[in-house]
Amino acid sequence: MIQAVQQHIDLVFCQENQVCVVFRHFIQSSIYPQAQKAAKVVEAAAQGQFWLTHDLLFTYQKALGNGYLVEYADVLVY
């Protein structure tokens, strides 16, 4: 949903520097122990693959251990 809103804003306010969308991570590490690492992975992918990475990690949110994060990074690179 957030992605759709951002795309709509981009269409309506197509000139640069009119609107800035900021995505914040409200990490609940007590519930999701790997959330901090997952947030860092998404931020690292912010150079054009933020939403692709976000969607991938959201889909596999039950499997965010270090080994899985490396596998996801490999998928995103290729």
ChimeraX commands (.cxc) that place a marker at each C-alpha (Angstrom):
marker #1 position 0.00,0.00,0.00 radius 0.5
marker #1 position 2.78,2.43,0.87 radius 0.5
marker #1 position 4.44,1.73,-2.46 radius 0.5
marker #1 position 1.21,2.58,-4.31 radius 0.5
marker #1 position 0.87,5.84,-2.37 radius 0.5
marker #1 position 4.46,6.77,-3.18 radius 0.5
marker #1 position 3.91,6.03,-6.88 radius 0.5
marker #1 position 0.77,8.22,-6.85 radius 0.5
marker #1 position 2.66,11.06,-5.17 radius 0.5
marker #1 position 5.42,10.73,-7.78 radius 0.5
marker #1 position 2.82,11.08,-10.56 radius 0.5
marker #1 position 0.98,14.02,-9.02 radius 0.5
marker #1 position 4.08,15.88,-7.87 radius 0.5
marker #1 position 6.38,15.01,-10.74 radius 0.5
marker #1 position 8.67,18.01,-10.34 radius 0.5
marker #1 position 11.73,17.39,-8.21 radius 0.5
marker #1 position 11.85,18.47,-4.58 radius 0.5
marker #1 position 8.11,19.05,-4.17 radius 0.5
marker #1 position 7.43,16.10,-1.86 radius 0.5
marker #1 position 9.75,13.85,0.09 radius 0.5
marker #1 position 8.56,10.43,1.22 radius 0.5
marker #1 position 10.38,9.04,4.23 radius 0.5
marker #1 position 10.08,5.39,5.21 radius 0.5
marker #1 position 10.87,4.70,8.85 radius 0.5
marker #1 position 11.61,1.36,10.40 radius 0.5
marker #1 position 9.96,0.90,13.78 radius 0.5
marker #1 position 11.88,-2.15,14.84 radius 0.5
marker #1 position 10.44,-4.44,17.49 radius 0.5
marker #1 position 13.44,-6.61,18.19 radius 0.5
marker #1 position 11.70,-8.27,21.14 radius 0.5
marker #1 position 9.18,-9.75,18.70 radius 0.5
marker #1 position 11.42,-10.03,15.63 radius 0.5
marker #1 position 15.04,-10.66,16.70 radius 0.5
marker #1 position 16.38,-10.25,13.14 radius 0.5
marker #1 position 14.49,-7.02,12.43 radius 0.5
marker #1 position 17.51,-4.73,12.89 radius 0.5
marker #1 position 19.58,-6.71,10.37 radius 0.5
marker #1 position 16.67,-6.89,7.94 radius 0.5
marker #1 position 16.19,-3.10,8.17 radius 0.5
marker #1 position 19.88,-2.61,7.37 radius 0.5
marker #1 position 19.56,-4.88,4.34 radius 0.5
marker #1 position 16.60,-2.88,3.04 radius 0.5
marker #1 position 18.43,0.40,3.58 radius 0.5
marker #1 position 21.49,-0.93,1.77 radius 0.5
marker #1 position 19.24,-1.75,-1.18 radius 0.5
marker #1 position 17.78,1.76,-1.24 radius 0.5
marker #1 position 19.66,2.51,-4.45 radius 0.5
marker #1 position 16.77,1.54,-6.72 radius 0.5
marker #1 position 15.80,-1.77,-5.12 radius 0.5
marker #1 position 14.21,-0.64,-1.87 radius 0.5
marker #1 position 10.71,-1.93,-2.63 radius 0.5
marker #1 position 11.92,-5.14,-4.23 radius 0.5
marker #1 position 14.00,-5.86,-1.14 radius 0.5
marker #1 position 11.21,-4.77,1.20 radius 0.5
marker #1 position 8.73,-7.08,-0.51 radius 0.5
marker #1 position 11.15,-10.02,-0.51 radius 0.5
marker #1 position 11.91,-9.68,3.21 radius 0.5
marker #1 position 8.26,-9.16,4.06 radius 0.5
marker #1 position 7.34,-12.32,2.18 radius 0.5
marker #1 position 9.98,-14.32,4.05 radius 0.5
marker #1 position 9.77,-12.53,7.39 radius 0.5
marker #1 position 9.87,-15.81,9.32 radius 0.5
marker #1 position 13.27,-16.64,7.79 radius 0.5
marker #1 position 15.58,-13.67,8.37 radius 0.5
marker #1 position 18.64,-15.34,9.85 radius 0.5
marker #1 position 22.09,-14.33,8.62 radius 0.5
marker #1 position 22.29,-17.16,6.08 radius 0.5
marker #1 position 18.91,-16.25,4.64 radius 0.5
marker #1 position 19.80,-12.56,4.36 radius 0.5
marker #1 position 22.89,-13.49,2.35 radius 0.5
marker #1 position 20.76,-15.66,0.04 radius 0.5
marker #1 position 18.27,-12.84,-0.46 radius 0.5
marker #1 position 21.09,-10.44,-1.28 radius 0.5
marker #1 position 22.33,-12.90,-3.91 radius 0.5
marker #1 position 18.85,-13.09,-5.44 radius 0.5
marker #1 position 18.61,-9.30,-5.60 radius 0.5
marker #1 position 22.03,-8.85,-7.18 radius 0.5
marker #1 position 21.39,-11.26,-10.03 radius 0.5
marker link #1:1,2 radius 0.2
marker link #1:2,3 radius 0.2
marker link #1:3,4 radius 0.2
marker link #1:4,5 radius 0.2
marker link #1:5,6 radius 0.2
marker link #1:6,7 radius 0.2
marker link #1:7,8 radius 0.2
marker link #1:8,9 radius 0.2
marker link #1:9,10 radius 0.2
marker link #1:10,11 radius 0.2
marker link #1:11,12 radius 0.2
marker link #1:12,13 radius 0.2
marker link #1:13,14 radius 0.2
marker link #1:14,15 radius 0.2
marker link #1:15,16 radius 0.2
marker link #1:16,17 radius 0.2
marker link #1:17,18 radius 0.2
marker link #1:18,19 radius 0.2
marker link #1:19,20 radius 0.2
marker link #1:20,21 radius 0.2
marker link #1:21,22 radius 0.2
marker link #1:22,23 radius 0.2
marker link #1:23,24 radius 0.2
marker link #1:24,25 radius 0.2
marker link #1:25,26 radius 0.2
marker link #1:26,27 radius 0.2
marker link #1:27,28 radius 0.2
marker link #1:28,29 radius 0.2
marker link #1:29,30 radius 0.2
marker link #1:30,31 radius 0.2
marker link #1:31,32 radius 0.2
marker link #1:32,33 radius 0.2
marker link #1:33,34 radius 0.2
marker link #1:34,35 radius 0.2
marker link #1:35,36 radius 0.2
marker link #1:36,37 radius 0.2
marker link #1:37,38 radius 0.2
marker link #1:38,39 radius 0.2
marker link #1:39,40 radius 0.2
marker link #1:40,41 radius 0.2
marker link #1:41,42 radius 0.2
marker link #1:42,43 radius 0.2
marker link #1:43,44 radius 0.2
marker link #1:44,45 radius 0.2
marker link #1:45,46 radius 0.2
marker link #1:46,47 radius 0.2
marker link #1:47,48 radius 0.2
marker link #1:48,49 radius 0.2
marker link #1:49,50 radius 0.2
marker link #1:50,51 radius 0.2
marker link #1:51,52 radius 0.2
marker link #1:52,53 radius 0.2
marker link #1:53,54 radius 0.2
marker link #1:54,55 radius 0.2
marker link #1:55,56 radius 0.2
marker link #1:56,57 radius 0.2
marker link #1:57,58 radius 0.2
marker link #1:58,59 radius 0.2
marker link #1:59,60 radius 0.2
marker link #1:60,61 radius 0.2
marker link #1:61,62 radius 0.2
marker link #1:62,63 radius 0.2
marker link #1:63,64 radius 0.2
marker link #1:64,65 radius 0.2
marker link #1:65,66 radius 0.2
marker link #1:66,67 radius 0.2
marker link #1:67,68 radius 0.2
marker link #1:68,69 radius 0.2
marker link #1:69,70 radius 0.2
marker link #1:70,71 radius 0.2
marker link #1:71,72 radius 0.2
marker link #1:72,73 radius 0.2
marker link #1:73,74 radius 0.2
marker link #1:74,75 radius 0.2
marker link #1:75,76 radius 0.2
marker link #1:76,77 radius 0.2
marker link #1:77,78 radius 0.2
view
